[in-house]
Every structure is written in C-alpha cells, then in structure tokens.
Amino acid sequence: MVRLAPLVAVALIAAACGSSKPAGPGPGSVVFQESEWAVVIDHGHAVAEHRVGGKWVPDRSGAVQVSILGPKPGSSGNPATPQVAAELSAKQALADSGLWVDGVEVIGKGGGLTPNHGTIYGAPDAPLRPGKHTAIAYGRTATHATAVAWTFSTG
C-alpha cells in the first residue's frame, strides 16, 4: 500500500492540472463574448475570435469585410455624440454585428439590400468627453467574423 501513495499523489496532481478553466479570449480586453464568438481589442487592434475545440482562435480569414463609414479614422472635431457606422459584406449571409465606442456597446440599427451586405450605425448613449476615442465594428456569418478598430477625436 505504501508503494501506491506516490502514484496516487501523481494522479491527483495531474487531475488538478487538467481541471483548470480553459483560457478565455485574448490577449487584450474582451468587449463582447458569446459561447462561440468574442471580440477583443489589444493595443488598438480588434480581432474576432471563435472557440474551436475549446480554444479561442483569431479569425483572420477576411471572409467578412468591414468598411468604416464614420467617424473617419483619425478624424478630429467630431461632435460629442457622433454617429458611428460601418458597412459589412460577406459571401455568406451575415448573422450578427456590433458597434462599440471606448469598450461600451452602441445600440445600433442596421439594414441592407441583401443578407450578405448591410450597414450598421448608432450613437453613444451619452456625449463623449473631448479627446481621442476608439470605435470597433464587428460582423459575423455562421462560420467567420471580422472586427475592426479605429480612433477619432471629439471636441
């Protein structure tokens, strides 16, 4: 029985290591997360991540195109309550979209002429302080997603 003690200890340690929580999306700040998709921003760059086999994997396929409509990237003098907008397109039907300013979701509206091409837009709930801000636009199909970040200034 004494000989089994080291084996039991090794088995307990291995079990404890294997039961750790899977790593979340990132690196960076998670601005949006569902069970299978997330949007992360890290050093001014946004990325859409997909959970594959229990791991978060950045989607860099380019299968969803996100074009910034406003405010223009790098622009200044924008109103304190700017309209944030992006155009989304993909070969497959779009399934989800989102907008954020400074990590806070913008309640958006959207529409399009086809399921594969649309526009999302909205404005922050409250005026932004004067200065530099970061916006993120996100679009997703059933199998791919893209997130784009850009900065603009108000005031």
Backbone as a printed PyTorch tensor [residue, N CA C, xyz], in Angstrom:
tensor([[[  0.8060,  -1.1870,   0.0000],
         [  0.0000,   0.0000,   0.0000],
         [  0.8560,   1.2600,   0.0000]],

        [[  1.9910,   1.2240,   0.6430],
         [  2.8800,   2.3710,   0.6910],
         [  3.3880,   2.7070,  -0.7060]],

        [[  3.6070,   1.7130,  -1.5500],
         [  4.1100,   1.9490,  -2.9040],
         [  3.0920,   2.6820,  -3.7730]],

        [[  1.8240,   2.5630,  -3.4650],
         [  0.7980,   3.2290,  -4.2560],
         [  0.6760,   4.7160,  -3.9220]],

        [[  1.1350,   5.1190,  -2.7690],
         [  0.9990,   6.5140,  -2.3430],
         [  1.6030,   7.4900,  -3.3490]],

        [[  2.8400,   7.2680,  -3.8480],
         [  3.3780,   8.2030,  -4.8350],
         [  2.5450,   8.2380,  -6.1210]],

        [[  2.0200,   7.0910,  -6.5520],
         [  1.2010,   7.0610,  -7.7590],
         [ -0.1090,   7.8120,  -7.5610]],

        [[ -0.7060,   7.6770,  -6.3980],
         [ -1.9430,   8.3930,  -6.0930],
         [ -1.6770,   9.8940,  -6.0840]],

        [[ -0.5520,  10.3070,  -5.4880],
         [ -0.2040,  11.7330,  -5.4460],
         [ -0.0250,  12.2800,  -6.8560]],

        [[  0.6700,  11.5560,  -7.7240],
         [  0.8710,  11.9890,  -9.1060],
         [ -0.4720,  12.0860,  -9.8250]],

        [[ -1.3450,  11.1230,  -9.6170],
         [ -2.6600,  11.1350, -10.2690],
         [ -3.4830,  12.3330,  -9.8050]],

        [[ -3.4370,  12.6670,  -8.5280],
         [ -4.1860,  13.8130,  -8.0110],
         [ -3.6550,  15.1220,  -8.5830]],

        [[ -2.3490,  15.2510,  -8.6720],
         [ -1.7570,  16.4600,  -9.2420],
         [ -2.1360,  16.5860, -10.7130]],

        [[ -2.0610,  15.4970, -11.4630],
         [ -2.4150,  15.5220, -12.8860],
         [ -3.8860,  15.8830, -13.0710]],

        [[ -4.7440,  15.3520, -12.2210],
         [ -6.1730,  15.6520, -12.3140],
         [ -6.4270,  17.1180, -12.0170]],

        [[ -5.7360,  17.6650, -11.0370],
         [ -5.9090,  19.0740, -10.6960],
         [ -5.4550,  19.9660, -11.8420]],

        [[ -4.3640,  19.6260, -12.4970],
         [ -3.8690,  20.4120, -13.6260],
         [ -4.8390,  20.3510, -14.7980]],

        [[ -5.4150,  19.2030, -15.0390],
         [ -6.3260,  19.0340, -16.1660],
         [ -7.6770,  19.6710, -15.9480]],

        [[ -8.0120,  20.0070, -14.7200],
         [ -9.3290,  20.5570, -14.4440],
         [ -9.3300,  22.0770, -14.4400]],

        [[ -8.2230,  22.7150, -14.8020],
         [ -8.1950,  24.1670, -14.8110],
         [ -9.1300,  24.6890, -15.8920]],

        [[ -9.6480,  25.9160, -15.6700],
         [-10.5530,  26.5330, -16.6230],
         [ -9.8230,  26.8020, -17.9300]],

        [[-10.4990,  26.6120, -19.0530],
         [ -9.8500,  26.9360, -20.3210],
         [ -9.6000,  28.4490, -20.3880]],

        [[ -8.5530,  28.8250, -21.0750],
         [ -8.2180,  30.2340, -21.2260],
         [ -9.3180,  30.9320, -22.0100]],

        [[ -9.5580,  32.1740, -21.6580],
         [-10.5620,  32.9580, -22.3540],
         [ -9.9820,  33.6070, -23.6000]],

        [[-10.8010,  34.3750, -24.3020],
         [-10.3200,  35.0680, -25.4890],
         [ -9.2340,  36.0850, -25.1170]],

        [[ -8.3920,  36.3840, -26.0610],
         [ -7.3770,  37.4020, -25.8000],
         [ -6.0680,  37.0200, -26.4360]],

        [[ -5.0070,  37.7270, -26.2210],
         [ -4.8220,  38.7320, -25.1780],
         [ -5.5490,  40.0360, -25.5170]],

        [[ -5.7140,  40.8520, -24.4860],
         [ -6.3790,  42.1360, -24.6390],
         [ -7.6370,  42.1880, -23.8090]],

        [[ -8.4340,  43.1990, -24.0830],
         [ -9.6980,  43.4060, -23.3750],
         [-10.8480,  42.8380, -24.1920]],

        [[-11.6440,  42.0160, -23.5660],
         [-12.8130,  41.4260, -24.2280],
         [-13.9470,  42.4420, -24.1720]],

        [[-14.4350,  42.8620, -25.3310],
         [-15.5580,  43.8010, -25.3650],
         [-16.8810,  43.0870, -25.6240]],

        [[-16.7910,  41.8570, -26.1230],
         [-18.0010,  41.0850, -26.4340],
         [-17.6400,  39.6130, -26.3840]],

        [[-18.5180,  38.8130, -25.7600],
         [-18.2810,  37.3710, -25.7440],
         [-19.5920,  36.6260, -25.6450]],

        [[-19.7570,  35.6810, -26.5570],
         [-20.8320,  34.6950, -26.5070],
         [-20.1580,  33.3510, -26.2910]],

        [[-20.9140,  32.2780, -26.3640],
         [-20.3160,  30.9640, -26.1360],
         [-19.3030,  30.5920, -27.2190]],

        [[-19.5130,  31.0080, -28.4680],
         [-18.6370,  30.6060, -29.5640],
         [-17.8480,  31.7450, -30.2150]],

        [[-18.2230,  32.9930, -29.9510],
         [-17.5790,  34.1370, -30.6010],
         [-17.2430,  35.2100, -29.5840]],

        [[-16.1710,  35.9620, -29.8550],
         [-15.7670,  37.0650, -28.9850],
         [-15.1040,  38.1440, -29.8280]],

        [[-15.0880,  39.3620, -29.2850],
         [-14.3530,  40.4750, -29.8800],
         [-13.3970,  40.9820, -28.8140]],

        [[-12.1270,  41.0960, -29.2030],
         [-11.0670,  41.5020, -28.2870],
         [-10.3260,  42.6840, -28.9000]],

        [[ -9.9340,  43.6490, -28.0610],
         [ -9.0900,  44.7390, -28.5320],
         [ -7.7910,  44.7110, -27.7400]],

        [[ -6.6820,  44.8310, -28.4670],
         [ -5.3630,  44.7870, -27.8470],
         [ -4.4680,  45.8010, -28.5540]],

        [[ -4.0150,  46.7950, -27.8020],
         [ -3.1400,  47.8390, -28.3550],
         [ -3.7280,  48.4800, -29.6150]],

        [[ -5.0210,  48.7760, -29.5760],
         [ -5.6690,  49.4770, -30.6770],
         [ -6.0970,  48.6160, -31.8490]],

        [[ -5.8560,  47.3150, -31.7760],
         [ -6.2600,  46.4020, -32.8550],
         [ -7.3550,  45.4730, -32.3410]],

        [[ -8.4390,  45.3760, -33.1060],
         [ -9.5420,  44.4890, -32.7320],
         [ -9.4550,  43.2050, -33.5300]],

        [[ -9.9030,  42.1260, -32.9150],
         [ -9.9390,  40.8370, -33.5930],
         [-11.1800,  40.0720, -33.1300]],

        [[-11.7960,  39.3730, -34.0700],
         [-12.8880,  38.4620, -33.7390],
         [-12.2670,  37.0980, -33.4810]],

        [[-12.7100,  36.4490, -32.4150],
         [-12.1940,  35.1300, -32.0780],
         [-13.3400,  34.1280, -32.0280]],

        [[-13.0330,  32.8930, -32.4420],
         [-14.0060,  31.8060, -32.4930],
         [-13.4940,  30.6800, -31.6100]],

        [[-14.3840,  30.0960, -30.8130],
         [-13.9740,  28.9630, -29.9850],
         [-13.9750,  27.7050, -30.8480]],

        [[-12.7960,  27.0830, -30.9610],
         [-12.6240,  25.8750, -31.7600],
         [-11.9470,  24.8380, -30.8760]],

        [[-12.5990,  23.7210, -30.6540],
         [-12.0240,  22.6660, -29.8240],
         [-11.6790,  23.1290, -28.4230]],

        [[-12.4740,  24.0380, -27.8710],
         [-12.2410,  24.5360, -26.5190],
         [-11.2210,  25.6520, -26.4210]],

        [[-10.6290,  26.0650, -27.5560],
         [ -9.6380,  27.1500, -27.5590],
         [-10.1540,  28.3150, -28.3850]],

        [[ -9.7850,  29.5240, -27.9760],
         [-10.1540,  30.7210, -28.7200],
         [ -9.1240,  30.9710, -29.8120]],

        [[ -9.6160,  31.0870, -31.0600],
         [ -8.7450,  31.2320, -32.2210],
         [ -9.1350,  32.5080, -32.9760]],

        [[ -8.1790,  33.4100, -33.2290],
         [ -8.4980,  34.6020, -34.0180],
         [ -8.9290,  34.2150, -35.4310]],

        [[ -9.9660,  34.8700, -35.9300],
         [-10.4110,  34.6490, -37.3110],
         [ -9.7520,  35.7200, -38.1730]],

        [[ -8.7700,  35.3160, -38.9290],
         [ -8.0620,  36.2450, -39.8100],
         [ -8.3340,  35.8920, -41.2800]],

        [[ -9.4770,  35.2440, -41.5220],
         [ -9.8130,  34.7750, -42.8690],
         [-10.1430,  35.9090, -43.8280]],

        [[-10.6450,  37.0200, -43.3140],
         [-11.0860,  38.1000, -44.1900],
         [-12.3880,  37.7860, -44.9000]],

        [[-13.0860,  36.7410, -44.4710],
         [-14.3370,  36.3360, -45.1200],
         [-15.4550,  37.3530, -44.9120]],

        [[-15.3610,  38.1560, -43.8550],
         [-16.3100,  39.2420, -43.6310],
         [-15.5350,  40.5480, -43.7910]],

        [[-16.0150,  41.4110, -44.6660],
         [-15.3710,  42.7060, -44.8640],
         [-16.1110,  43.7600, -44.0510]],

        [[-15.3330,  44.5830, -43.3350],
         [-15.8800,  45.6850, -42.5450],
         [-15.2420,  46.9640, -43.0590]],

        [[-16.0760,  47.8750, -43.5900],
         [-15.6060,  49.1750, -44.0790],
         [-16.1420,  50.2600, -43.1610]],

        [[-15.2560,  51.0840, -42.6670],
         [-15.6380,  52.1500, -41.7340],
         [-16.2840,  53.2850, -42.5200]],

        [[-17.4750,  53.7050, -42.0750],
         [-18.1750,  54.8220, -42.7060],
         [-18.0280,  56.1030, -41.8860]],

        [[-17.9390,  55.9790, -40.5780],
         [-17.7870,  57.1860, -39.7740],
         [-17.7730,  56.8810, -38.2980]],

        [[-17.2210,  57.7970, -37.5280],
         [-16.3830,  58.8980, -37.9770],
         [-15.1560,  58.3760, -38.7140]],

        [[-14.6370,  59.1640, -39.5890],
         [-13.4750,  58.7450, -40.3730],
         [-12.2960,  58.4570, -39.4410]],

        [[-11.5480,  57.3970, -39.7010],
         [-10.3900,  57.0810, -38.8710],
         [ -9.4090,  58.2580, -38.8050]],

        [[ -8.9920,  58.5720, -37.5850],
         [ -8.0370,  59.6520, -37.3690],
         [ -8.6270,  61.0450, -37.4310]],

        [[ -9.9240,  61.1530, -37.6670],
         [-10.5380,  62.4740, -37.7890],
         [-10.6370,  63.1620, -36.4300]],

        [[-10.7320,  64.4960, -36.4740],
         [-10.8810,  65.2780, -35.2420],
         [-12.0360,  66.2450, -35.4250]],

        [[-12.4450,  66.8580, -34.3260],
         [-13.5390,  67.8180, -34.3780],
         [-14.9050,  67.1820, -34.5350]],

        [[-15.0160,  65.9050, -34.2650],
         [-16.3160,  65.2320, -34.3570],
         [-17.2140,  65.6850, -33.2150]],

        [[-18.5390,  65.6270, -33.4150],
         [-19.4540,  66.0180, -32.3350],
         [-19.3080,  65.1060, -31.1190]],

        [[-19.7260,  65.5910, -29.9760],
         [-19.6220,  64.8270, -28.7250],
         [-20.4750,  63.5620, -28.7670]],

        [[-21.5220,  63.5610, -29.5760],
         [-22.3480,  62.3630, -29.7540],
         [-22.2920,  61.9840, -31.2380]],

        [[-21.2050,  61.3430, -31.6480],
         [-21.0340,  61.0410, -33.0670],
         [-21.8630,  59.8420, -33.5070]],

        [[-22.2440,  59.8360, -34.7650],
         [-22.8340,  58.6210, -35.3320],
         [-21.6800,  57.7270, -35.7740]],

        [[-21.6820,  56.4910, -35.3000],
         [-20.6640,  55.5010, -35.6410],
         [-21.3090,  54.5470, -36.6330]],

        [[-20.6110,  54.2840, -37.7480],
         [-21.2300,  53.4580, -38.7910],
         [-20.1870,  52.6390, -39.5370]],

        [[-20.6220,  51.4750, -39.9990],
         [-19.7580,  50.6020, -40.7930],
         [-20.6100,  49.8250, -41.7840]],

        [[-19.9840,  49.4690, -42.8810],
         [-20.6080,  48.6420, -43.9030],
         [-20.0360,  47.2350, -43.7870]],

        [[-20.8890,  46.2260, -43.8430],
         [-20.4760,  44.8320, -43.7150],
         [-20.8450,  44.0730, -44.9800]],

        [[-19.9550,  43.1630, -45.4010],
         [-20.2940,  42.3180, -46.5400],
         [-19.5590,  40.9840, -46.4280]],

        [[-20.1560,  39.9630, -47.0100],
         [-19.5790,  38.6170, -46.9850],
         [-20.2240,  37.7880, -48.0920]],

        [[-19.5880,  36.6820, -48.4420],
         [-20.1700,  35.7770, -49.4370],
         [-21.3220,  34.9730, -48.8460]],

        [[-21.2890,  34.7350, -47.5290],
         [-22.3770,  34.0530, -46.8280],
         [-23.2650,  35.1130, -46.1660]],

        [[-24.4390,  34.7080, -45.7280],
         [-25.3520,  35.6290, -45.0560],
         [-24.7590,  36.1040, -43.7310]],

        [[-24.9210,  37.3780, -43.4420],
         [-24.4800,  37.9340, -42.1650],
         [-25.4100,  37.4540, -41.0580]],

        [[-24.8360,  37.0880, -39.9240],
         [-25.6150,  36.5400, -38.8230],
         [-25.6430,  37.4500, -37.6010]],

        [[-24.6170,  38.3050, -37.4220],
         [-24.5340,  39.1400, -36.2280],
         [-23.6410,  40.3350, -36.5270]],

        [[-23.8280,  41.4020, -35.7580],
         [-22.9860,  42.5850, -35.9110],
         [-22.9880,  43.3550, -34.6080]],

        [[-22.0380,  44.2630, -34.4530],
         [-21.9820,  45.0700, -33.2500],
         [-21.0900,  46.2770, -33.4240]],

        [[-21.3370,  47.2810, -32.5790],
         [-20.5380,  48.5030, -32.5310],
         [-20.2190,  48.8240, -31.0830]],

        [[-19.0140,  49.3230, -30.8310],
         [-18.6070,  49.7660, -29.5000],
         [-17.8090,  51.0430, -29.6310]],

        [[-17.9240,  51.9240, -28.6380],
         [-17.0680,  53.1010, -28.5250],
         [-16.4720,  53.0710, -27.1320]],

        [[-15.1610,  53.0910, -27.0600],
         [-14.4290,  53.0310, -25.7890],
         [-14.8620,  51.8320, -24.9510]],

        [[-15.1300,  50.7090, -25.6180],
         [-15.4870,  49.4680, -24.9410],
         [-16.9360,  49.3600, -24.5140]],

        [[-17.7490,  50.3800, -24.8050],
         [-19.1640,  50.3860, -24.4270],
         [-19.9980,  50.1520, -25.6810]],

        [[-20.9140,  49.1880, -25.5910],
         [-21.7390,  48.8680, -26.7570],
         [-22.5950,  50.0540, -27.1710]],

        [[-22.6520,  50.2790, -28.4650],
         [-23.5370,  51.2780, -29.0570],
         [-24.7550,  50.5190, -29.5540]],

        [[-25.9210,  50.9060, -29.0780],
         [-27.1380,  50.2530, -29.5460],
         [-27.3310,  50.6730, -30.9950]],

        [[-27.1390,  49.7100, -31.8730],
         [-27.1170,  50.0160, -33.2890],
         [-28.3920,  49.6540, -34.0100]],

        [[-28.4940,  50.2270, -35.1620],
         [-29.5470,  49.9030, -36.1120],
         [-28.8390,  49.4070, -37.3600]],

        [[-29.5760,  48.7810, -38.2120],
         [-28.9270,  48.3040, -39.4230],
         [-29.9210,  47.8880, -40.4700]],

        [[-29.3680,  47.6240, -41.6110],
         [-30.1950,  47.1710, -42.7060],
         [-29.3370,  46.9210, -43.9180]],

        [[-29.9670,  46.3750, -44.9280],
         [-29.2470,  46.1060, -46.1590],
         [-30.1860,  45.6090, -47.2220]],

        [[-29.6870,  45.6210, -48.4310],
         [-30.4980,  45.1650, -49.5530],
         [-30.4730,  43.6590, -49.7100]],

        [[-29.4090,  43.0090, -49.2010],
         [-29.3010,  41.5600, -49.2900],
         [-28.8250,  41.0220, -47.9430]],

        [[-28.9810,  39.7390, -47.6770],
         [-28.4900,  39.1550, -46.4210],
         [-26.9630,  39.1960, -46.2980]],

        [[-26.2660,  39.4150, -47.4130],
         [-24.8020,  39.4060, -47.4270],
         [-24.1840,  40.7910, -47.3380]],

        [[-24.9890,  41.8360, -47.3620],
         [-24.4530,  43.1900, -47.4310],
         [-25.3490,  44.1210, -46.6310]],

        [[-24.7590,  44.8310, -45.6710],
         [-25.5700,  45.7180, -44.8590],
         [-24.7480,  46.8090, -44.2100]],

        [[-25.4470,  47.6870, -43.5110],
         [-24.8380,  48.7880, -42.7920],
         [-25.3360,  48.7530, -41.3590]],

        [[-24.4240,  49.0150, -40.4160],
         [-24.8070,  49.1700, -39.0130],
         [-24.3990,  50.5680, -38.5820]],

        [[-25.2190,  51.1850, -37.7220],
         [-24.9250,  52.5380, -37.2740],
         [-25.6100,  52.7970, -35.9350]],

        [[-25.1020,  53.7650, -35.2210],
         [-25.6730,  54.1540, -33.9500],
         [-24.8110,  55.2270, -33.3110]],

        [[-25.2680,  55.7330, -32.1770],
         [-24.5430,  56.7790, -31.4530],
         [-24.4490,  56.3990, -29.9850]],

        [[-23.3980,  56.8260, -29.3100],
         [-23.2900,  56.5490, -27.8710],
         [-24.4980,  57.1150, -27.1200]],

        [[-24.8440,  56.5000, -25.9960],
         [-25.9900,  56.9410, -25.1980],
         [-25.7920,  58.3250, -24.5940]],

        [[-24.5480,  58.6780, -24.3060],
         [-24.2330,  59.9660, -23.6880],
         [-23.1060,  60.6290, -24.4690]],

        [[-23.0340,  61.9620, -24.4110],
         [-21.9380,  62.6440, -25.1020],
         [-20.5760,  62.1460, -24.6060]],

        [[-19.6170,  62.0710, -25.5330],
         [-18.2620,  61.6600, -25.1940],
         [-17.4700,  62.8770, -24.7120]],

        [[-16.5200,  62.6450, -23.8410],
         [-15.6480,  63.7390, -23.4000],
         [-14.7890,  64.1720, -24.5790]],

        [[-14.3240,  65.3910, -24.5970],
         [-13.4190,  65.8040, -25.6710],
         [-12.1440,  64.9630, -25.6430]],

        [[-11.6370,  64.5940, -26.8170],
         [-10.4100,  63.8220, -26.8900],
         [-10.5330,  62.6360, -27.8220]],

        [[ -9.5550,  61.7520, -27.7030],
         [ -9.4420,  60.5930, -28.5860],
         [-10.3100,  59.4420, -28.0880]],

        [[-10.9680,  58.7560, -29.0280],
         [-11.8490,  57.6300, -28.7110],
         [-11.5800,  56.4790, -29.6790]],

        [[-11.8980,  55.2710, -29.2300],
         [-11.7160,  54.0830, -30.0600],
         [-13.0700,  53.4510, -30.3360]],

        [[-13.3400,  53.2150, -31.6040],
         [-14.5710,  52.5410, -32.0250],
         [-14.2090,  51.1650, -32.5780]],

        [[-15.1430,  50.2410, -32.4580],
         [-14.9830,  48.8870, -33.0020],
         [-16.2640,  48.5220, -33.7340]],

        [[-16.1120,  47.9690, -34.9320],
         [-17.2390,  47.4060, -35.6860],
         [-16.9600,  45.9220, -35.8920]],

        [[-18.0240,  45.1170, -35.8030],
         [-17.9190,  43.6580, -35.8680],
         [-19.0200,  43.1180, -36.7640]],

        [[-18.6570,  42.1670, -37.6060],
         [-19.6350,  41.4670, -38.4300],
         [-19.3100,  39.9910, -38.4660]],

        [[-20.3690,  39.1600, -38.5100],
         [-20.1580,  37.7130, -38.4610],
         [-21.1530,  36.9920, -39.3550]],

        [[-20.6590,  35.9290, -39.9980],
         [-21.5210,  34.9610, -40.6740],
         [-21.6250,  33.7510, -39.7360]],

        [[-22.1750,  32.6690, -40.2110],
         [-22.2440,  31.4650, -39.3770],
         [-20.8590,  30.8970, -39.0800]],

        [[-19.8980,  31.1410, -39.9680],
         [-18.5980,  30.4780, -39.8270],
         [-17.3950,  31.4100, -39.7170]],

        [[-17.5430,  32.6860, -40.0040],
         [-16.4080,  33.6110, -39.9680],
         [-16.8340,  34.9630, -39.4170]],

        [[-15.8580,  35.7200, -38.9020],
         [-16.1360,  37.0410, -38.3610],
         [-14.9280,  37.9450, -38.5170]],

        [[-15.1900,  39.2490, -38.4780],
         [-14.1390,  40.2570, -38.5240],
         [-14.5050,  41.3730, -37.5650]],

        [[-13.5030,  41.9000, -36.8770],
         [-13.6660,  43.0830, -36.0300],
         [-12.5780,  44.0820, -36.4320]],

        [[-12.9690,  45.3560, -36.5270],
         [-12.0490,  46.4170, -36.9240],
         [-12.1400,  47.5370, -35.8970]],

        [[-10.9920,  48.0460, -35.4710],
         [-10.9500,  49.1850, -34.5400],
         [-10.3560,  50.3940, -35.2340]],

        [[-10.8070,  51.5720, -34.8380],
         [-10.2370,  52.8190, -35.3430],
         [-10.4220,  53.9110, -34.2860]],

        [[ -9.6460,  54.9550, -34.4190],
         [ -9.7490,  56.0570, -33.4700],
         [-10.2410,  57.3190, -34.1810]],

        [[-10.8490,  58.1850, -33.3900],
         [-11.3150,  59.5040, -33.8480],
         [-11.3180,  60.4070, -32.6140]],

        [[-11.4050,  61.6920, -32.8250],
         [-11.4050,  62.6300, -31.7020],
         [-12.6500,  63.4980, -31.7350]],

        [[-13.1190,  63.8510, -30.5470],
         [-14.2560,  64.7600, -30.4020],
         [-13.7370,  66.0750, -29.8220]],

        [[-14.5600,  67.1100, -29.9620],
         [-14.2210,  68.4030, -29.3580],
         [-13.4410,  69.3070, -30.2410]]])
